Amino acid sequence: MPDSFRPHLLFLCSKNGGRSQMAAAWARSYGGDAVIVTSAGAAPGASLNADVVTVLTELGFDLSAEHPKAVTPEMVREADVVVALKPGLEIPAAEDARIEVWDLPDPDAEGLDGVRETCDEIRVRVQDLLDGLSASSPQ
């Protein structure tokens, strides 16, 4: 991606304790300094999902500084792409946002093996998203 184009990605799920944390971790890993990554929840939980923390730790991600955050209209306005990792989420100020919806299982109902599968699917989708942004970035 050219230096002048640094897309801002917002990953949004219900509690910001699972799917959006996985997506943000992969986007930061793959995108590095070429992207700005934020994650949030429509109704944030009290903590990160323990199975998600386990899986991401196994993969080498450090979530020690992460915690569930509430989505704000400002977050949505600042994002170039909002990725809702669950259909039907309330997204404030969404009228002008580019929104993608990825229908993925809730980690709270999956167990460790299910979280690993979902994490791998998120990895592929994040890579595809970043590849698409790179291909469509202003020259």
C-alpha positions in Angstrom: 0.0 0.0 0.0 1.3 3.5 -0.8 2.5 5.6 2.1 -0.2 8.1 1.4 -3.0 5.6 1.9 -3.3 4.2 5.4 -6.8 2.7 5.7 -8.5 2.6 9.1 -10.3 -0.6 9.8 -12.8 -1.0 12.6 -13.8 -4.5 13.6 -17.0 -4.7 15.5 -18.8 -7.6 17.3 -21.3 -7.8 20.2 -19.0 -7.8 23.2 -15.6 -7.0 21.8 -14.2 -10.0 23.6 -13.8 -12.5 20.8 -14.4 -12.2 17.0 -13.4 -8.5 16.8 -10.3 -9.1 18.9 -9.2 -12.0 16.6 -9.8 -9.9 13.5 -7.9 -6.9 14.9 -4.9 -9.1 15.9 -4.7 -10.6 12.4 -5.1 -7.1 10.7 -2.3 -5.7 12.9 -0.1 -8.7 12.1 -0.7 -8.6 8.3 -1.1 -4.9 7.8 1.6 -3.6 10.2 2.1 0.1 10.0 0.2 0.3 6.7 -3.2 0.2 8.4 -4.8 1.6 11.5 -6.8 -1.0 13.4 -9.5 -0.5 16.0 -11.9 -3.0 17.5 -15.1 -2.4 19.6 -18.4 -3.9 20.7 -22.0 -2.9 20.3 -22.5 -4.0 24.0 -19.0 -4.6 25.4 -18.6 -7.4 27.9 -16.5 -7.2 31.1 -13.5 -9.2 29.7 -12.1 -11.0 26.8 -13.2 -14.5 26.0 -10.8 -16.9 27.7 -10.7 -19.3 24.8 -10.0 -16.5 22.4 -7.1 -15.3 24.6 -5.8 -18.9 24.7 -5.9 -19.4 20.9 -4.4 -16.0 20.1 -1.7 -16.6 22.7 -0.9 -19.9 21.1 -0.5 -18.0 17.8 1.9 -15.5 19.3 -0.4 -12.6 19.9 -0.2 -10.5 23.0 -3.6 -9.4 24.2 -2.4 -8.0 27.6 -3.2 -4.4 26.6 -6.6 -5.3 25.1 -10.0 -4.9 26.8 -13.6 -4.6 25.6 -14.5 -1.2 24.3 -17.8 0.3 23.2 -18.2 1.5 19.7 -18.7 5.2 19.3 -20.0 7.3 16.4 -16.5 8.8 16.1 -14.9 5.4 15.6 -17.3 4.6 12.8 -16.8 8.0 11.1 -13.0 7.6 11.3 -13.0 4.1 9.8 -12.6 3.5 6.1 -14.1 0.1 6.5 -16.3 -1.2 9.3 -16.4 -5.0 9.5 -19.3 -6.3 11.6 -18.4 -9.8 12.6 -22.1 -10.6 13.3 -25.2 -9.6 11.3 -27.7 -7.2 12.9 -25.3 -5.1 15.0 -26.3 -1.5 15.9 -23.6 0.6 14.2 -23.8 4.3 15.2 -23.3 6.9 12.4 -23.2 4.1 9.8 -25.0 6.0 7.0 -21.7 7.0 5.3 -19.6 4.1 6.3 -18.4 1.2 4.1 -19.7 -1.8 6.0 -18.9 -5.4 5.5 -20.8 -8.1 7.4 -19.1 -11.4 8.2 -21.4 -13.9 9.8 -19.2 -15.8 12.2 -20.1 -18.0 15.3 -20.0 -16.5 18.8 -16.9 -17.8 20.6 -18.9 -18.1 23.8 -20.7 -21.0 22.3 -17.9 -22.7 20.5 -15.3 -24.2 22.8 -11.6 -24.1 22.2 -11.6 -26.2 18.9 -14.4 -24.0 17.5 -12.6 -20.8 18.4 -9.5 -22.2 16.6 -11.6 -22.8 13.4 -13.2 -19.4 13.6 -9.9 -17.7 14.2 -8.5 -19.4 11.0 -11.5 -18.3 9.0 -11.1 -14.7 10.3 -7.4 -14.9 9.3 -8.3 -15.7 5.7 -11.0 -13.0 5.6 -8.7 -10.4 7.0 -6.0 -11.3 4.5 -8.6 -11.0 1.7 -9.8 -7.6 3.0 -6.2 -6.3 3.2 -5.4 -7.6 -0.3 -8.5 -5.9 -1.7 -7.6 -2.6 0.0 -4.1 -2.8 -1.4 -5.5 -3.4 -4.9 -7.9 -0.5 -4.7 -5.7 2.0 -2.9 -5.1 5.4 -4.6 -1.9 5.5 -6.6 
